[in-house]
Amino acid sequence: MAEEDLATKAPESDAQKTATGAPTGVGPGQILEQCRPEAYYGLLGNLEDSRRRCKHDRESPSYQMIIDASAQVYITKPSDYPHLPSKLLLFLSSATGILSKNNQLQADKYASEGFVVVMPDQFAGDALQKNSTNPATASDTNTSIIEKVKMGLADTAKSFMIDMWLARQSQEKVLPLLHKIIEGAKDEFADAVANGDGVYAVGYCFGGRYVLLLGSELPDTVAKGQAVKDVEQGVVKVAPQIKAGAIAHGTSITKADIEGLKAPVTMACTENDPLFPDDIRAEGQKYLVDNDIPHEIQVFPGVPHGFAVVGEYEDANIMEAQKAAFDQMLSWLKSH
C-alpha cells in the first residue's frame, strides 16, 4: 500500500477543529484503530508480557502502540532493527496527537532513516482533532484554529475553547509525562540510546517548544513540572535530557524557552508566523550565537504553519519546502 493511500490528504497544523477526550472504550490491550503491520498494546518496558499482534499489507517499518494508565505511545522502528544499530528519537507531535495518521507517517519517515521513534501522547488523551481528512472540507488556507485565534480570525466561542485547551496543556502537566516516557524508553531501547550516546528529539508545532525545554538546563523543580519554591535556598539545575533536537514551526515559543538551551538544535521556521513571531526567533538566535550553542535556523517564506508535517498541498512550493525541512532536520540529527 502506497504511503499516499494511508496519509490523510488534508494538511494538518495544530488542528482545524477541537474534539477533546480519549477514544472511548480503550484500555490496555485494546485496539485503538486499524492495526499497523505489527501493532503491540501493553506497557512501555513490559512489551514481552503484553503483546497483541495483527497483520496489515503495508511493509516496513514496524509499529507499536503502547498504552498505560496515563499515556499512550506510538513506536515505529527500522525494519532491520535490532539486527542493525539504531538511535533513539523522541517525536513530539503537533496538537493533533499520536492518533493522527499524518503524525504517524511523519514518525515513520524517521524510522525508515534508522531511528527507533517513540511518539508519546503529550496530551494524555486530550489532543485536538483535525476538522476532516477530506481536502474538500479542509481549510482553504491550511490555517489551524490555533493560528486563527492568534491572528484574531476565529469566533469568540472557538477562541475561548482553544484558550481552555491550551490552559490544560500546561508545562506542569506535560514535562513530567515526557520525563516518564524518556526513562521508560531508555530502559526499553537501551541499545539505541547507547548507539546514539543519548536521546535525540524532534518536535512539530506544540511539540517544538518541549524539544527546546528538554534540551535546556532547567531548575530541578521546573524540569519536574513544578514552580521554583525558594530561589534563596539555591536552585539545583537538571542537565538537558536530549543530545540534540530539531523543531519545525514551533508553537508558543518564548525567548525564555530558548535562553536555557544547551543542546544543539535546528529550526525549520515559517516566515511571519504568529505562533513563533520573527522577533522572538531573532532574539533567540542572538542568544544562541552569543552563547556558542550549535544551531541552525532556516526560514521558509510563503508557507503555512504546519507545512513540514506530512500532508498534500496543491502548491508545489509548499511541498518542496516540506521535503527541504525534513532533509534539514534529518541531516542535523544524523550529524550530531
C-alpha positions in Angstrom: 0.0 0.0 0.0 1.4 3.4 -1.0 2.2 6.0 1.6 -0.2 8.3 -0.1 -3.0 5.8 0.4 -2.5 5.8 4.2 -1.9 9.5 4.8 -4.8 11.9 5.2 -4.9 14.1 2.1 -5.7 17.3 4.0 -2.6 19.0 5.6 -2.6 19.3 9.4 -1.4 22.1 11.6 -2.3 22.5 15.2 -5.9 21.4 14.2 -8.8 22.8 12.4 -11.4 21.8 15.0 -11.4 20.7 18.5 -12.6 17.3 19.7 -11.2 16.7 23.1 -11.1 13.4 25.0 -9.6 10.0 24.6 -11.2 7.3 22.4 -14.0 5.6 24.3 -13.7 2.1 25.4 -10.0 2.0 25.2 -7.8 0.2 27.7 -4.6 -1.8 27.9 -4.5 -4.5 25.3 -7.3 -2.9 23.2 -7.0 -1.8 19.6 -7.3 1.9 19.0 -7.6 1.9 15.2 -6.9 -0.4 12.3 -3.6 -2.2 13.1 -0.4 -1.2 11.5 1.8 -4.0 10.2 2.9 -5.1 13.7 1.0 -3.5 16.5 1.6 -4.2 20.1 -0.5 -3.0 23.0 0.8 -3.1 26.6 3.0 -1.2 29.0 6.3 0.5 28.0 9.0 -1.6 29.5 6.9 -4.7 29.6 6.2 -5.4 25.9 7.0 -9.1 26.0 4.3 -9.8 28.6 1.5 -8.0 26.8 1.9 -8.3 23.0 -1.1 -8.3 20.7 -0.1 -8.8 17.0 -2.1 -8.0 13.9 -1.2 -8.1 10.3 -1.5 -5.4 7.6 -0.4 -5.2 4.0 1.9 -2.3 4.5 5.6 -3.2 4.7 8.4 -1.8 6.9 8.9 0.0 9.3 7.3 -1.9 12.1 4.9 -0.2 14.5 3.7 -0.4 18.1 1.0 1.3 20.1 1.7 1.1 23.8 -0.9 2.1 26.4 -0.6 2.6 30.2 -2.9 4.3 32.6 -1.6 7.8 32.0 -0.3 7.9 28.4 -0.3 6.2 25.0 2.9 5.9 23.0 3.3 5.2 19.3 6.5 3.5 18.4 7.9 2.9 15.0 11.2 1.2 14.2 13.5 0.5 11.3 12.6 -2.8 9.6 16.1 -4.2 10.3 16.1 -3.2 14.0 17.6 -4.6 16.2 19.8 -6.5 13.8 21.4 -3.2 12.7 22.2 -0.4 15.2 19.7 2.5 15.5 19.4 5.6 17.6 16.5 6.6 19.9 14.4 9.5 18.7 11.7 11.2 20.8 9.0 12.5 18.5 6.8 15.3 19.9 3.8 15.9 17.7 1.5 18.8 16.9 -1.7 19.3 18.8 -3.4 16.7 16.7 -1.6 14.0 18.6 -0.5 10.4 18.1 -3.7 9.1 16.5 -3.2 11.4 13.6 -2.0 9.4 10.6 -0.1 12.4 9.4 1.9 12.5 12.6 2.3 8.7 12.5 3.6 8.8 8.9 6.0 11.6 9.8 7.4 9.5 12.6 7.6 6.5 10.2 9.8 8.6 7.9 12.4 8.9 10.7 12.2 5.2 11.4 12.9 4.5 7.8 16.1 6.5 8.2 17.4 4.4 11.1 15.8 5.8 14.2 13.7 4.0 16.8 11.0 6.6 17.2 8.9 7.0 20.3 5.9 9.4 20.0 4.1 9.9 23.3 0.7 11.3 23.8 1.7 14.6 25.3 -1.9 15.5 25.9 -3.0 12.4 27.9 -6.0 11.7 25.6 -6.8 15.4 25.3 -5.5 16.1 21.8 -7.1 18.5 19.3 -8.5 16.7 16.3 -8.4 18.0 12.8 -11.7 19.0 11.1 -11.7 16.5 8.3 -9.5 14.1 6.3 -11.3 15.3 3.2 -9.4 18.0 1.3 -12.7 19.4 0.0 -13.7 20.3 3.6 -10.3 21.3 4.8 -9.5 25.0 5.4 -8.8 26.7 2.1 -5.8 28.5 3.6 -4.5 25.5 5.6 -4.7 27.7 8.7 -5.2 26.0 12.0 -7.8 27.1 14.5 -5.0 28.0 17.0 -3.4 30.1 14.3 -6.7 31.8 13.6 -7.1 32.6 17.2 -3.6 34.2 17.4 -4.5 36.3 14.3 -7.9 37.2 15.7 -9.8 35.5 12.9 -11.6 32.8 14.9 -15.0 33.5 16.5 -15.3 34.1 20.2 -16.5 30.6 21.1 -13.7 28.9 19.3 -11.2 31.3 20.8 -12.4 30.5 24.3 -12.3 26.8 23.5 -8.7 27.0 22.4 -7.7 29.1 25.3 -9.2 26.5 27.7 -7.4 23.7 25.8 -4.1 25.4 25.9 -4.5 26.1 29.6 -5.0 22.4 30.2 -1.8 21.6 28.3 0.4 23.2 30.9 4.2 22.7 31.3 3.4 21.3 34.8 1.3 18.6 33.1 3.4 17.8 30.0 7.0 17.8 31.3 6.6 15.1 34.0 4.9 12.9 31.4 7.7 13.4 29.0 10.3 12.6 31.6 8.4 9.4 32.5 8.3 8.4 28.8 12.0 9.1 28.3 13.0 7.0 31.3 10.9 4.1 30.1 12.2 4.4 26.5 15.8 4.4 27.8 15.2 1.1 29.6 13.3 -0.5 26.7 15.7 0.7 24.0 19.0 0.9 25.9 20.9 -0.4 22.9 19.6 2.5 20.7 20.5 5.0 23.5 24.0 3.6 23.8 24.5 3.6 20.0 23.5 7.3 19.7 25.2 8.2 23.0 21.9 9.7 24.2 18.4 10.5 23.2 17.5 12.7 20.2 14.3 14.7 19.8 12.2 16.2 17.1 9.2 18.4 17.6 6.5 19.8 15.4 4.2 22.8 16.3 3.2 22.2 20.0 6.0 19.6 20.4 8.7 22.1 19.2 8.6 24.1 22.5 9.1 20.9 24.5 12.1 19.8 22.5 13.7 23.2 23.5 12.8 22.6 27.1 14.2 19.1 27.1 17.4 20.5 25.5 17.7 23.1 28.2 19.4 23.2 31.6 16.4 23.8 33.9 15.9 24.1 37.7 15.0 20.7 39.0 11.6 21.8 40.1 10.8 23.2 36.7 12.1 20.1 35.0 9.7 18.1 37.1 6.8 20.4 36.2 6.8 22.4 39.5 7.4 26.0 40.3 10.6 27.2 41.9 9.7 27.4 45.6 12.6 29.3 47.1 15.3 30.8 45.0 17.2 32.0 48.0 17.8 28.4 49.0 19.6 27.8 45.7 18.4 26.0 42.7 19.7 22.6 41.5 20.0 22.6 37.7 19.0 19.5 35.7 21.1 18.7 32.6 19.5 18.5 29.2 17.5 15.3 28.6 18.4 15.1 24.9 21.6 15.1 23.0 20.3 17.1 20.0 17.0 18.4 18.8 15.2 19.5 15.7 11.9 21.5 15.5 9.6 22.7 12.8 7.3 25.7 13.2 7.2 25.7 17.0 4.1 26.9 18.8 4.0 29.5 21.6 7.8 29.6 22.0 9.1 32.4 24.1 12.6 34.0 24.4 12.9 32.3 27.8 12.3 28.9 26.3 15.4 29.4 24.1 17.6 31.0 26.7 18.1 27.8 28.7 19.0 25.8 25.7 22.3 23.8 25.8 21.7 21.0 23.3 22.4 21.6 19.6 19.2 22.5 17.7 18.0 23.1 14.2 14.8 25.0 13.5 12.7 25.0 10.3 10.5 28.1 10.7 7.7 29.8 8.8 8.1 33.4 7.9 5.7 35.8 9.6 4.4 33.0 11.8 2.1 34.4 14.5 2.7 31.2 16.6 6.5 31.8 16.6 7.0 35.5 15.8 10.0 36.7 13.9 11.1 39.0 16.7 11.2 36.1 19.2 13.1 34.0 16.8 15.6 36.7 16.2 16.1 37.3 19.9 16.5 33.6 20.5 19.0 33.3 17.6 21.1 36.1 19.2 21.2 34.2 22.4 22.4 31.0 20.6 25.1 32.9 18.8 26.3 34.8 21.9 26.5 31.6 23.9 28.1 29.4 21.2 25.2 27.0 21.2 25.4 24.9 18.0 22.3 25.8 16.0 20.8 26.1 12.5 17.8 28.2 11.6 16.1 28.0 8.2 13.1 30.3 7.5 10.7 29.2 4.8 8.8 32.1 3.1 5.3 31.7 1.6 4.4 28.5 3.5 1.7 28.0 6.2 2.3 27.0 9.8 2.3 23.2 9.9 3.8 22.8 6.4 6.6 20.4 7.5 4.2 17.7 8.6 3.2 15.0 6.1 0.3 16.3 4.0 -0.6 17.1 0.5 -0.7 20.7 -0.8 -1.6 21.9 -4.3 1.2 24.5 -4.1 4.4 22.8 -5.3 6.5 25.3 -3.4 5.0 24.2 -0.1 5.6 20.5 -1.0 9.2 21.4 -1.8 9.6 23.2 1.5 8.1 20.2 3.3 10.8 18.0 1.8 13.6 20.5 2.5 12.5 20.9 6.1 12.6 17.1 6.6 16.1 16.9 5.0 17.3 19.7 7.2 16.1 18.1 10.4 17.2 14.6 9.5 20.7 15.8 8.5 21.0 17.6 11.8 20.0 14.6 13.8 22.4 12.3 11.9 25.3 14.7 12.2 25.0 15.2 15.9 
